[in-house]
Amino acid sequence: MPRLRTLILVLAVLSTSTFLSAQTSASTSSEFVAKGFTLTEITDQDWSIYSDEENQIYFIDFEKITFNLNEIVILDEDKNILFKEEVFDLPVNTIYELDLKPYGTGKFSIEIRSFTNFIKKDVKVL
């Protein structure tokens, strides 16, 4: 019985330390961006965004993106953030749906970000 308790205690300590280190690295990355460091735009990235322009819905195919995703952001013409969602826990084969109807007409930028890079697609909603 004491061996079983020792084993359970060791497993609990190991799993807790792994969880805490993952949280520490994630918060460090967020602090890195928050302290004024800029993300680098990747311009030669081949990624797919499909649109249903009649319904103002855009679809992002995660399988076409060659880096690990952190978040998806929608910006207006003045670079104000209208929408932001963390997507790092979604599967690689996700087709992500963005509905731009709530934001009205105008020019928008869709940014797909990792912790260090991003790719951007400009869209116009009529």
Rosetta blueprint (number, residue, H / E / L):
1 M L
2 P H
3 R H
4 L H
5 R H
6 T H
7 L H
8 I H
9 L H
10 V H
11 L H
12 A H
13 V H
14 L H
15 S H
16 T H
17 S H
18 T H
19 F H
20 L H
21 S H
22 A H
23 Q H
24 T H
25 S H
26 A H
27 S H
28 T H
29 S H
30 S H
31 E H
32 F H
33 V H
34 A H
35 K L
36 G L
37 F L
38 T L
39 L L
40 T E
41 E E
42 I L
43 T L
44 D L
45 Q L
46 D L
47 W L
48 S E
49 I E
50 Y E
51 S E
52 D E
53 E L
54 E L
55 N L
56 Q L
57 I E
58 Y E
59 F E
60 I E
61 D E
62 F H
63 E H
64 K H
65 I L
66 T L
67 F L
68 N L
69 L L
70 N L
71 E E
72 I E
73 V E
74 I E
75 L E
76 D L
77 E L
78 D L
79 K L
80 N L
81 I E
82 L E
83 F E
84 K E
85 E E
86 E E
87 V L
88 F L
89 D L
90 L L
91 P L
92 V L
93 N L
94 T L
95 I E
96 Y E
97 E E
98 L E
99 D E
100 L L
101 K H
102 P H
103 Y H
104 G L
105 T L
106 G E
107 K E
108 F E
109 S E
110 I E
111 E E
112 I E
113 R E
114 S L
115 F L
116 T L
117 N E
118 F E
119 I E
120 K E
121 K E
122 D E
123 V E
124 K E
125 V E
126 L L
